[in-house]
């Protein structure tokens, strides 16, 4: 299965992400290739988890474990009542994360991809 615009799959609870996850588990799906020309928003580790889950990477097996290890996930006090909420919006062990997903995820800039092409030439038509 090939999914273009994979940056749209960064929210694990979004309907589109759930549909892709369901399709990726079908018996006739032999592999998943996620493509995007758009950078990951804010570059947060938490945005990578749904993509890892889609491709069947071992780090995509357990969201809580992933968030504890790579998103500085922890219970934090919220409000005046002392209520605790789970926050996993930070980053931790990011070098390790990059090593772990390095073979599964490639980042190519426009310069990397287009370096062998000739320079762009603008032509104006005269009327």
N, CA, C and O atoms as CSV, one atom per row, in Angstrom:
chain,resi,resn,atom,element,x,y,z
A,1,UNK,N,N,0.855,-1.158,0.000
A,1,UNK,CA,C,0.000,0.000,0.000
A,1,UNK,C,C,0.908,1.229,0.000
A,1,UNK,O,O,1.868,1.299,0.768
A,2,UNK,N,N,0.604,2.181,-0.851
A,2,UNK,CA,C,1.351,3.426,-0.918
A,2,UNK,C,C,0.428,4.557,-0.486
A,2,UNK,O,O,-0.662,4.732,-1.030
A,3,UNK,N,N,0.885,5.317,0.498
A,3,UNK,CA,C,0.098,6.444,1.013
A,3,UNK,C,C,0.878,7.731,0.788
A,3,UNK,O,O,1.915,7.958,1.411
A,4,UNK,N,N,0.376,8.562,-0.098
A,4,UNK,CA,C,0.980,9.873,-0.298
A,4,UNK,C,C,0.382,10.827,0.729
A,4,UNK,O,O,-0.674,10.554,1.301
A,5,UNK,N,N,1.053,11.932,0.955
A,5,UNK,CA,C,0.642,12.930,1.944
A,5,UNK,C,C,0.589,12.324,3.353
A,5,UNK,O,O,-0.335,12.588,4.123
A,6,UNK,N,N,1.590,11.515,3.666
A,6,UNK,CA,C,1.628,10.805,4.952
A,6,UNK,C,C,1.721,11.743,6.144
A,6,UNK,O,O,1.445,11.327,7.269
A,7,UNK,N,N,2.101,12.996,5.928
A,7,UNK,CA,C,2.125,13.946,7.038
A,7,UNK,C,C,0.729,14.127,7.639
A,7,UNK,O,O,0.594,14.602,8.767
A,8,UNK,N,N,-0.307,13.750,6.886
A,8,UNK,CA,C,-1.685,13.853,7.386
A,8,UNK,C,C,-2.035,12.716,8.344
A,8,UNK,O,O,-3.152,12.668,8.859
A,9,UNK,N,N,-1.098,11.800,8.590
A,9,UNK,CA,C,-1.358,10.655,9.472
A,9,UNK,C,C,-0.686,10.822,10.830
A,9,UNK,O,O,-0.401,9.827,11.497
A,10,UNK,N,N,-0.428,12.041,11.248
A,10,UNK,CA,C,0.303,12.281,12.488
A,10,UNK,C,C,-0.563,12.200,13.741
A,10,UNK,O,O,-0.034,12.175,14.852
A,11,UNK,N,N,-1.865,12.160,13.585
A,11,UNK,CA,C,-2.760,12.081,14.736
A,11,UNK,C,C,-3.337,10.669,14.797
A,11,UNK,O,O,-4.109,10.268,13.925
A,12,UNK,N,N,-2.961,9.923,15.824
A,12,UNK,CA,C,-3.352,8.516,15.931
A,12,UNK,C,C,-4.863,8.332,16.032
A,12,UNK,O,O,-5.380,7.285,15.641
A,13,UNK,N,N,-5.579,9.327,16.549
A,13,UNK,CA,C,-7.027,9.162,16.715
A,13,UNK,C,C,-7.841,9.736,15.551
A,13,UNK,O,O,-9.069,9.638,15.551
A,14,UNK,N,N,-7.171,10.333,14.559
A,14,UNK,CA,C,-7.891,10.866,13.399
A,14,UNK,C,C,-8.479,9.717,12.575
A,14,UNK,O,O,-7.878,8.649,12.466
A,15,UNK,N,N,-9.645,9.949,12.006
A,15,UNK,CA,C,-10.337,8.916,11.225
A,15,UNK,C,C,-9.469,8.424,10.061
A,15,UNK,O,O,-9.423,7.222,9.796
A,16,UNK,N,N,-8.783,9.335,9.365
A,16,UNK,CA,C,-7.972,8.920,8.217
A,16,UNK,C,C,-6.828,8.021,8.655
A,16,UNK,O,O,-6.494,7.059,7.964
A,17,UNK,N,N,-6.221,8.329,9.808
A,17,UNK,CA,C,-5.138,7.493,10.320
A,17,UNK,C,C,-5.669,6.113,10.672
A,17,UNK,O,O,-5.037,5.103,10.364
A,18,UNK,N,N,-6.821,6.069,11.312
A,18,UNK,CA,C,-7.422,4.789,11.686
A,18,UNK,C,C,-7.746,3.946,10.452
A,18,UNK,O,O,-7.580,2.726,10.468
A,19,UNK,N,N,-8.207,4.594,9.388
A,19,UNK,CA,C,-8.510,3.862,8.152
A,19,UNK,C,C,-7.252,3.274,7.527
A,19,UNK,O,O,-7.268,2.143,7.041
A,20,UNK,N,N,-6.167,4.034,7.539
A,20,UNK,CA,C,-4.906,3.524,6.992
A,20,UNK,C,C,-4.384,2.380,7.851
A,20,UNK,O,O,-3.893,1.383,7.320
A,21,UNK,N,N,-4.483,2.509,9.174
A,21,UNK,CA,C,-4.048,1.432,10.068
A,21,UNK,C,C,-4.850,0.157,9.821
A,21,UNK,O,O,-4.296,-0.943,9.821
A,22,UNK,N,N,-6.140,0.309,9.614
A,22,UNK,CA,C,-6.996,-0.844,9.329
A,22,UNK,C,C,-6.594,-1.497,8.007
A,22,UNK,O,O,-6.479,-2.720,7.920
A,23,UNK,N,N,-6.382,-0.679,6.987
A,23,UNK,CA,C,-5.988,-1.218,5.673
A,23,UNK,C,C,-4.621,-1.895,5.742
A,23,UNK,O,O,-4.398,-2.901,5.069
A,24,UNK,N,N,-3.709,-1.358,6.543
A,24,UNK,CA,C,-2.363,-1.925,6.661
A,24,UNK,C,C,-2.379,-3.309,7.306
A,24,UNK,O,O,-1.448,-4.094,7.121
A,25,UNK,N,N,-3.433,-3.609,8.060
A,25,UNK,CA,C,-3.539,-4.910,8.740
A,25,UNK,C,C,-4.230,-5.973,7.888
A,25,UNK,O,O,-4.270,-7.142,8.272
A,26,UNK,N,N,-4.770,-5.581,6.745
A,26,UNK,CA,C,-5.458,-6.540,5.893
A,26,UNK,C,C,-4.475,-7.598,5.387
A,26,UNK,O,O,-3.312,-7.286,5.130
A,27,UNK,N,N,-4.926,-8.829,5.245
A,27,UNK,CA,C,-4.018,-9.903,4.843
A,27,UNK,C,C,-3.369,-9.700,3.475
A,27,UNK,O,O,-2.270,-10.201,3.234
A,28,UNK,N,N,-4.029,-8.978,2.585
A,28,UNK,CA,C,-3.448,-8.776,1.259
A,28,UNK,C,C,-2.504,-7.565,1.193
A,28,UNK,O,O,-1.974,-7.253,0.127
A,29,UNK,N,N,-2.294,-6.890,2.318
A,29,UNK,CA,C,-1.340,-5.784,2.374
A,29,UNK,C,C,0.030,-6.358,2.733
A,29,UNK,O,O,0.257,-6.804,3.858
A,30,UNK,N,N,0.921,-6.339,1.772
A,30,UNK,CA,C,2.243,-6.948,1.988
A,30,UNK,C,C,3.293,-5.929,2.426
A,30,UNK,O,O,4.402,-6.306,2.802
A,31,UNK,N,N,2.955,-4.666,2.381
A,31,UNK,CA,C,3.894,-3.631,2.813
A,31,UNK,C,C,3.250,-2.271,2.743
A,31,UNK,O,O,2.244,-2.081,2.059
A,32,UNK,N,N,3.831,-1.323,3.452
A,32,UNK,CA,C,3.302,0.039,3.485
A,32,UNK,C,C,4.441,1.002,3.183
A,32,UNK,O,O,5.507,0.929,3.792
A,33,UNK,N,N,4.207,1.897,2.244
A,33,UNK,CA,C,5.159,2.937,1.905
A,33,UNK,C,C,4.461,4.272,2.112
A,33,UNK,O,O,3.479,4.586,1.440
A,34,UNK,N,N,4.983,5.049,3.048
A,34,UNK,CA,C,4.402,6.356,3.350
A,34,UNK,C,C,5.266,7.434,2.716
A,34,UNK,O,O,6.481,7.454,2.913
A,35,UNK,N,N,4.651,8.326,1.961
A,35,UNK,CA,C,5.363,9.389,1.259
A,35,UNK,C,C,4.784,10.743,1.637
A,35,UNK,O,O,3.585,10.873,1.884
A,36,UNK,N,N,5.648,11.745,1.680
A,36,UNK,CA,C,5.168,13.098,1.905
A,36,UNK,C,C,6.211,14.087,1.426
A,36,UNK,O,O,7.411,13.862,1.585
A,37,UNK,N,N,5.759,15.164,0.851
A,37,UNK,CA,C,6.653,16.253,0.476
A,37,UNK,C,C,6.557,17.387,1.476
A,37,UNK,O,O,7.203,18.422,1.311
A,38,UNK,N,N,5.756,17.198,2.511
A,38,UNK,CA,C,5.524,18.224,3.521
A,38,UNK,C,C,6.255,17.849,4.799
A,38,UNK,O,O,6.152,16.709,5.253
A,39,UNK,N,N,6.992,18.784,5.388
A,39,UNK,CA,C,7.690,18.476,6.641
A,39,UNK,C,C,6.715,18.141,7.770
A,39,UNK,O,O,5.563,18.577,7.771
A,40,UNK,N,N,7.203,17.361,8.724
A,40,UNK,CA,C,6.403,17.027,9.903
A,40,UNK,C,C,6.175,18.308,10.696
A,40,UNK,O,O,7.110,19.081,10.909
A,41,UNK,N,N,4.943,18.539,11.135
A,41,UNK,CA,C,4.666,19.766,11.873
A,41,UNK,C,C,5.402,19.765,13.208
A,41,UNK,O,O,5.372,18.787,13.955
A,42,UNK,N,N,6.040,20.850,13.477
A,42,UNK,CA,C,6.768,21.078,14.729
A,42,UNK,C,C,7.890,20.076,14.985
A,42,UNK,O,O,8.598,20.211,15.983
A,43,UNK,N,N,8.076,19.096,14.141
A,43,UNK,CA,C,9.157,18.141,14.313
A,43,UNK,C,C,9.125,17.379,15.626
A,43,UNK,O,O,10.181,17.046,16.164
A,44,UNK,N,N,7.954,17.096,16.153
A,44,UNK,CA,C,7.837,16.409,17.445
A,44,UNK,C,C,7.881,14.893,17.273
A,44,UNK,O,O,7.364,14.341,16.302
A,45,UNK,N,N,8.511,14.242,18.241
A,45,UNK,CA,C,8.600,12.785,18.215
A,45,UNK,C,C,7.215,12.146,18.242
A,45,UNK,O,O,7.007,11.094,17.636
A,46,UNK,N,N,6.272,12.767,18.934
A,46,UNK,CA,C,4.927,12.200,19.030
A,46,UNK,C,C,4.256,12.086,17.667
A,46,UNK,O,O,3.386,11.235,17.477
A,47,UNK,N,N,4.649,12.934,16.711
A,47,UNK,CA,C,4.070,12.878,15.367
A,47,UNK,C,C,4.537,11.662,14.580
A,47,UNK,O,O,3.910,11.285,13.591
A,48,UNK,N,N,5.631,11.049,15.010
A,48,UNK,CA,C,6.202,9.920,14.291
A,48,UNK,C,C,5.512,8.603,14.669
A,48,UNK,O,O,5.475,7.677,13.860
A,49,UNK,N,N,4.967,8.510,15.885
A,49,UNK,CA,C,4.396,7.250,16.353
A,49,UNK,C,C,3.352,6.656,15.394
A,49,UNK,O,O,3.462,5.478,15.051
A,50,UNK,N,N,2.340,7.426,14.945
A,50,UNK,CA,C,1.346,6.831,14.044
A,50,UNK,C,C,1.961,6.297,12.752
A,50,UNK,O,O,1.496,5.295,12.209
A,51,UNK,N,N,3.004,6.964,12.260
A,51,UNK,CA,C,3.654,6.510,11.032
A,51,UNK,C,C,4.374,5.187,11.272
A,51,UNK,O,O,4.335,4.290,10.429
A,52,UNK,N,N,5.033,5.070,12.430
A,52,UNK,CA,C,5.711,3.817,12.768
A,52,UNK,C,C,4.708,2.686,12.931
A,52,UNK,O,O,4.968,1.548,12.539
A,53,UNK,N,N,3.564,3.007,13.512
A,53,UNK,CA,C,2.505,2.000,13.676
A,53,UNK,C,C,2.000,1.547,12.297
A,53,UNK,O,O,1.778,0.357,12.077
A,54,UNK,N,N,1.822,2.485,11.387
A,54,UNK,CA,C,1.340,2.163,10.034
A,54,UNK,C,C,2.275,1.200,9.302
A,54,UNK,O,O,1.819,0.290,8.609
A,55,UNK,N,N,3.579,1.406,9.459
A,55,UNK,CA,C,4.522,0.567,8.712
A,55,UNK,C,C,4.879,-0.713,9.459
A,55,UNK,O,O,5.660,-1.525,8.963
A,56,UNK,N,N,4.312,-0.893,10.647
A,56,UNK,CA,C,4.568,-2.116,11.405
A,56,UNK,C,C,5.924,-2.137,12.096
A,56,UNK,O,O,6.457,-3.209,12.383
A,57,UNK,N,N,6.484,-0.968,12.363
A,57,UNK,CA,C,7.763,-0.891,13.069
A,57,UNK,C,C,7.554,-1.280,14.538
A,57,UNK,O,O,6.528,-0.924,15.117
A,58,UNK,N,N,8.489,-1.993,15.148
A,58,UNK,CA,C,8.338,-2.404,16.549
A,58,UNK,C,C,8.105,-1.238,17.520
A,58,UNK,O,O,7.442,-1.418,18.541
A,59,UNK,N,N,8.636,-0.056,17.220
A,59,UNK,CA,C,8.402,1.095,18.101
A,59,UNK,C,C,6.951,1.585,18.020
A,59,UNK,O,O,6.521,2.373,18.861
A,60,UNK,N,N,6.205,1.130,17.028
A,60,UNK,CA,C,4.803,1.495,16.893
A,60,UNK,C,C,3.861,0.541,17.612
A,60,UNK,O,O,2.642,0.669,17.492
A,61,UNK,N,N,4.411,-0.416,18.360
A,61,UNK,CA,C,3.569,-1.412,19.042
A,61,UNK,C,C,2.867,-0.867,20.283
A,61,UNK,O,O,1.733,-1.253,20.567
A,62,UNK,N,N,3.521,0.020,21.022
A,62,UNK,CA,C,2.965,0.474,22.299
A,62,UNK,C,C,3.155,1.978,22.426
A,62,UNK,O,O,4.273,2.462,22.604
A,63,UNK,N,N,2.052,2.708,22.332
A,63,UNK,CA,C,2.120,4.169,22.338
A,63,UNK,C,C,2.641,4.710,23.668
A,63,UNK,O,O,3.462,5.627,23.680
A,64,UNK,N,N,2.184,4.161,24.767
A,64,UNK,CA,C,2.616,4.659,26.082
A,64,UNK,C,C,4.124,4.480,26.271
A,64,UNK,O,O,4.807,5.393,26.735
A,65,UNK,N,N,4.639,3.311,25.912
A,65,UNK,CA,C,6.071,3.057,26.019
A,65,UNK,C,C,6.853,4.008,25.123
A,65,UNK,O,O,7.880,4.550,25.532
A,66,UNK,N,N,6.364,4.209,23.896
A,66,UNK,CA,C,7.002,5.134,22.961
A,66,UNK,C,C,7.037,6.539,23.549
A,66,UNK,O,O,8.075,7.201,23.519
A,67,UNK,N,N,5.910,6.994,24.082
A,67,UNK,CA,C,5.831,8.353,24.622
A,67,UNK,C,C,6.699,8.536,25.860
A,67,UNK,O,O,7.299,9.595,26.043
A,68,UNK,N,N,6.771,7.526,26.704
A,68,UNK,CA,C,7.645,7.616,27.878
A,68,UNK,C,C,9.100,7.754,27.466
A,68,UNK,O,O,9.844,8.551,28.038
A,69,UNK,N,N,9.500,6.975,26.472
A,69,UNK,CA,C,10.907,6.922,26.070
A,69,UNK,C,C,11.324,8.096,25.194
A,69,UNK,O,O,12.408,8.650,25.378
A,70,UNK,N,N,10.476,8.482,24.245
A,70,UNK,CA,C,10.901,9.446,23.234
A,70,UNK,C,C,10.168,10.793,23.261
A,70,UNK,O,O,10.577,11.729,22.573
A,71,UNK,N,N,9.105,10.899,24.038
A,71,UNK,CA,C,8.321,12.146,24.067
A,71,UNK,C,C,8.297,12.769,25.457
A,71,UNK,O,O,7.484,13.652,25.731
A,72,UNK,N,N,9.193,12.307,26.340
A,72,UNK,CA,C,9.235,12.788,27.718
A,72,UNK,C,C,7.856,12.682,28.372
A,72,UNK,O,O,7.449,13.554,29.140
A,73,UNK,N,N,7.146,11.592,28.050
A,73,UNK,CA,C,5.792,11.400,28.562
A,73,UNK,C,C,5.769,11.150,30.061
A,73,UNK,O,O,6.521,10.333,30.594
A,74,UNK,N,N,4.876,11.884,30.723
A,74,UNK,CA,C,4.718,11.736,32.166
A,74,UNK,C,C,3.414,12.370,32.636
A,74,UNK,O,O,2.818,13.202,31.953
A,75,UNK,N,N,2.996,11.950,33.819
A,75,UNK,CA,C,1.814,12.535,34.436
A,75,UNK,C,C,2.203,13.897,35.005
A,75,UNK,O,O,3.232,14.034,35.666
A,76,UNK,N,N,1.374,14.893,34.742
A,76,UNK,CA,C,1.640,16.253,35.228
A,76,UNK,C,C,0.385,16.803,35.888
A,76,UNK,O,O,-0.729,16.474,35.480
A,77,UNK,N,N,0.561,17.646,36.916
A,77,UNK,CA,C,-0.612,18.261,37.549
A,77,UNK,C,C,-1.296,19.226,36.576
A,77,UNK,O,O,-0.643,19.912,35.790
A,78,UNK,N,N,-2.619,19.257,36.653
A,78,UNK,CA,C,-3.405,20.111,35.767
A,78,UNK,C,C,-4.468,20.812,36.584
A,78,UNK,O,O,-5.222,20.167,37.312
A,79,UNK,N,N,-4.533,22.118,36.470
A,79,UNK,CA,C,-5.557,22.880,37.166
A,79,UNK,C,C,-5.279,22.990,38.657
A,79,UNK,O,O,-4.209,22.626,39.145
A,80,UNK,N,N,-6.286,23.507,39.366
A,80,UNK,CA,C,-6.140,23.753,40.795
A,80,UNK,C,C,-6.539,22.560,41.645
A,80,UNK,O,O,-6.222,22.516,42.833
A,81,UNK,N,N,-7.220,21.604,41.065
A,81,UNK,CA,C,-7.707,20.457,41.832
A,81,UNK,C,C,-6.679,19.358,42.037
A,81,UNK,O,O,-6.979,18.347,42.672
A,82,UNK,N,N,-5.478,19.535,41.513
A,82,UNK,CA,C,-4.451,18.520,41.664
A,82,UNK,C,C,-4.634,17.326,40.734
A,82,UNK,O,O,-3.957,16.308,40.873
A,83,UNK,N,N,-5.557,17.466,39.786
A,83,UNK,CA,C,-5.788,16.393,38.823
A,83,UNK,C,C,-4.528,16.171,37.985
A,83,UNK,O,O,-3.837,17.128,37.635
A,84,UNK,N,N,-4.232,14.923,37.666
A,84,UNK,CA,C,-3.065,14.574,36.874
A,84,UNK,C,C,-3.505,14.217,35.450
A,84,UNK,O,O,-4.502,13.524,35.245
A,85,UNK,N,N,-2.736,14.708,34.480
A,85,UNK,CA,C,-3.000,14.340,33.085
A,85,UNK,C,C,-1.699,13.839,32.460
A,85,UNK,O,O,-0.608,14.191,32.910
A,86,UNK,N,N,-1.824,13.021,31.428
A,86,UNK,CA,C,-0.669,12.489,30.712
A,86,UNK,C,C,-0.250,13.494,29.656
A,86,UNK,O,O,-1.058,13.889,28.815
A,87,UNK,N,N,1.006,13.910,29.694
A,87,UNK,CA,C,1.547,14.818,28.696
A,87,UNK,C,C,2.739,14.158,28.019
A,87,UNK,O,O,3.658,13.676,28.682
A,88,UNK,N,N,2.714,14.143,26.718
A,88,UNK,CA,C,3.808,13.554,25.943
A,88,UNK,C,C,4.095,14.452,24.748
A,88,UNK,O,O,4.042,14.011,23.600
A,89,UNK,N,N,4.397,15.705,25.025
A,89,UNK,CA,C,4.595,16.671,23.952
A,89,UNK,C,C,6.049,17.093,23.806
A,89,UNK,O,O,6.377,17.914,22.949
A,90,UNK,N,N,6.912,16.543,24.630
A,90,UNK,CA,C,8.329,16.909,24.578
A,90,UNK,C,C,9.124,15.951,23.728
A,90,UNK,O,O,8.596,15.263,22.855
A,91,UNK,N,N,10.406,15.929,24.009
A,91,UNK,CA,C,11.308,15.033,23.309
A,91,UNK,C,C,12.372,14.513,24.260
A,91,UNK,O,O,12.887,15.259,25.093
A,92,UNK,N,N,12.697,13.256,24.138
A,92,UNK,CA,C,13.754,12.656,24.950
A,92,UNK,C,C,14.352,11.487,24.173
A,92,UNK,O,O,13.660,10.829,23.396
A,93,UNK,N,N,15.625,11.239,24.385
A,93,UNK,CA,C,16.326,10.135,23.718
A,93,UNK,C,C,16.182,10.196,22.195
A,93,UNK,O,O,16.017,9.168,21.537
A,94,UNK,N,N,16.246,11.395,21.651
A,94,UNK,CA,C,15.981,11.574,20.218
A,94,UNK,C,C,17.080,10.994,19.327
A,94,UNK,O,O,16.800,10.540,18.218
A,95,UNK,N,N,18.315,11.006,19.800
A,95,UNK,CA,C,19.381,10.365,19.000
A,95,UNK,C,C,19.118,8.868,18.885
A,95,UNK,O,O,19.296,8.270,17.824
A,96,UNK,N,N,18.691,8.278,19.995
A,96,UNK,CA,C,18.350,6.846,19.974
A,96,UNK,C,C,17.185,6.594,19.021
A,96,UNK,O,O,17.212,5.645,18.237
A,97,UNK,N,N,16.169,7.441,19.089
A,97,UNK,CA,C,15.012,7.298,18.200
A,97,UNK,C,C,15.466,7.353,16.743
A,97,UNK,O,O,15.044,6.532,15.928
A,98,UNK,N,N,16.313,8.307,16.419
A,98,UNK,CA,C,16.810,8.416,15.042
A,98,UNK,C,C,17.568,7.169,14.619
A,98,UNK,O,O,17.441,6.725,13.478
A,99,UNK,N,N,18.354,6.597,15.524
A,99,UNK,CA,C,19.061,5.351,15.195
A,99,UNK,C,C,18.080,4.211,14.982
A,99,UNK,O,O,18.243,3.416,14.057
A,100,UNK,N,N,17.065,4.126,15.830
A,100,UNK,CA,C,16.100,3.020,15.763
A,100,UNK,C,C,15.242,3.057,14.501
A,100,UNK,O,O,14.877,2.008,13.970
A,101,UNK,N,N,14.922,4.244,14.021
A,101,UNK,CA,C,14.039,4.342,12.851
A,101,UNK,C,C,14.796,4.665,11.572
A,101,UNK,O,O,14.192,4.787,10.506
A,102,UNK,N,N,16.111,4.805,11.672
A,102,UNK,CA,C,16.932,5.223,10.536
A,102,UNK,C,C,16.745,4.406,9.273
A,102,UNK,O,O,16.727,4.970,8.179
A,103,UNK,N,N,16.604,3.090,9.393
A,103,UNK,CA,C,16.451,2.257,8.202
A,103,UNK,C,C,15.023,2.270,7.664
A,103,UNK,O,O,14.782,1.874,6.524
A,104,UNK,N,N,14.080,2.725,8.483
A,104,UNK,CA,C,12.668,2.717,8.082
A,104,UNK,C,C,12.188,4.050,7.555
A,104,UNK,O,O,11.158,4.120,6.884
A,105,UNK,N,N,12.926,5.117,7.852
A,105,UNK,CA,C,12.475,6.447,7.486
A,105,UNK,C,C,13.620,7.214,6.836
A,105,UNK,O,O,14.714,7.305,7.394
A,106,UNK,N,N,13.365,7.756,5.672
A,106,UNK,CA,C,14.376,8.547,4.987
A,106,UNK,C,C,13.879,9.970,4.833
A,106,UNK,O,O,12.709,10.211,4.534
A,107,UNK,N,N,14.783,10.898,5.041
A,107,UNK,CA,C,14.470,12.305,4.859
A,107,UNK,C,C,15.327,12.820,3.713
A,107,UNK,O,O,16.555,12.731,3.740
A,108,UNK,N,N,14.669,13.346,2.735
A,108,UNK,CA,C,15.358,13.929,1.582
A,108,UNK,C,C,14.848,15.349,1.398
A,108,UNK,O,O,13.640,15.579,1.329
A,109,UNK,N,N,15.764,16.289,1.321
A,109,UNK,CA,C,15.369,17.668,1.059
A,109,UNK,C,C,15.235,17.871,-0.449
A,109,UNK,O,O,15.663,17.035,-1.245
A,110,UNK,N,N,14.650,18.968,-0.811
A,110,UNK,CA,C,14.518,19.302,-2.227
A,110,UNK,C,C,15.905,19.375,-2.872
A,110,UNK,O,O,16.094,18.939,-4.008
A,111,UNK,N,N,16.860,19.925,-2.141
A,111,UNK,CA,C,18.219,20.036,-2.657
A,111,UNK,C,C,18.830,18.642,-2.898
A,111,UNK,O,O,19.535,18.434,-3.885
A,112,UNK,N,N,18.552,17.688,-1.983
A,112,UNK,CA,C,19.073,16.324,-2.149
A,112,UNK,C,C,18.512,15.673,-3.408
A,112,UNK,O,O,19.241,15.021,-4.156
A,113,UNK,N,N,17.246,15.846,-3.632
A,113,UNK,CA,C,16.565,15.164,-4.725
A,113,UNK,C,C,16.853,15.826,-6.071
A,113,UNK,O,O,16.950,15.142,-7.090
A,114,UNK,N,N,16.987,17.123,-6.079
A,114,UNK,CA,C,17.112,17.851,-7.336
A,114,UNK,C,C,18.536,18.254,-7.689
A,114,UNK,O,O,18.740,19.000,-8.647
A,115,UNK,N,N,19.530,17.775,-6.933
A,115,UNK,CA,C,20.895,18.263,-7.128
A,115,UNK,C,C,21.484,17.944,-8.501
A,115,UNK,O,O,22.392,18.646,-8.947
A,116,UNK,N,N,21.008,16.929,-9.169
A,116,UNK,CA,C,21.561,16.572,-10.478
A,116,UNK,C,C,20.807,17.204,-11.645
A,116,UNK,O,O,21.170,17.006,-12.804
A,117,UNK,N,N,19.771,17.954,-11.341
A,117,UNK,CA,C,19.015,18.607,-12.411
A,117,UNK,C,C,19.653,19.953,-12.752
A,117,UNK,O,O,20.278,20.580,-11.897
A,118,UNK,N,N,19.497,20.392,-13.989
A,118,UNK,CA,C,20.020,21.715,-14.336
A,118,UNK,C,C,19.230,22.808,-13.601
A,118,UNK,O,O,18.106,22.586,-13.152
A,119,UNK,N,N,19.833,23.964,-13.492
A,119,UNK,CA,C,19.174,25.098,-12.831
A,119,UNK,C,C,17.898,25.477,-13.577
A,119,UNK,O,O,17.803,25.344,-14.797
A,120,UNK,N,N,16.930,25.951,-12.813
A,120,UNK,CA,C,15.664,26.364,-13.373
A,120,UNK,C,C,15.850,27.634,-14.222
A,120,UNK,O,O,16.551,28.565,-13.825
A,121,UNK,N,N,15.215,27.647,-15.380
A,121,UNK,CA,C,15.320,28.802,-16.273
A,121,UNK,C,C,13.914,29.351,-16.495
A,121,UNK,O,O,12.992,28.623,-16.864
A,122,UNK,N,N,13.777,30.629,-16.264
A,122,UNK,CA,C,12.474,31.272,-16.503
A,122,UNK,C,C,12.469,31.893,-17.886
A,122,UNK,O,O,13.427,32.556,-18.284
A,123,UNK,N,N,11.400,31.679,-18.607
A,123,UNK,CA,C,11.257,32.277,-19.935
A,123,UNK,C,C,9.964,33.073,-19.939
A,123,UNK,O,O,8.914,32.596,-19.509
A,124,UNK,N,N,10.065,34.273,-20.425
A,124,UNK,CA,C,8.874,35.122,-20.541
A,124,UNK,C,C,8.490,35.222,-22.007
A,124,UNK,O,O,9.329,35.444,-22.880
A,125,UNK,N,N,7.229,35.057,-22.244
A,125,UNK,CA,C,6.778,35.202,-23.628
A,125,UNK,C,C,6.459,36.679,-23.874
A,125,UNK,O,O,5.839,37.331,-23.035
A,126,UNK,N,N,6.874,37.190,-24.998
A,126,UNK,CA,C,6.648,38.572,-25.333
A,126,UNK,C,C,5.445,38.674,-26.243
A,126,UNK,O,O,5.338,37.935,-27.222
A,127,UNK,N,N,4.550,39.573,-25.933
A,127,UNK,CA,C,3.353,39.765,-26.760
A,127,UNK,C,C,3.278,41.155,-27.256
A,127,UNK,O,O,2.338,41.505,-27.970
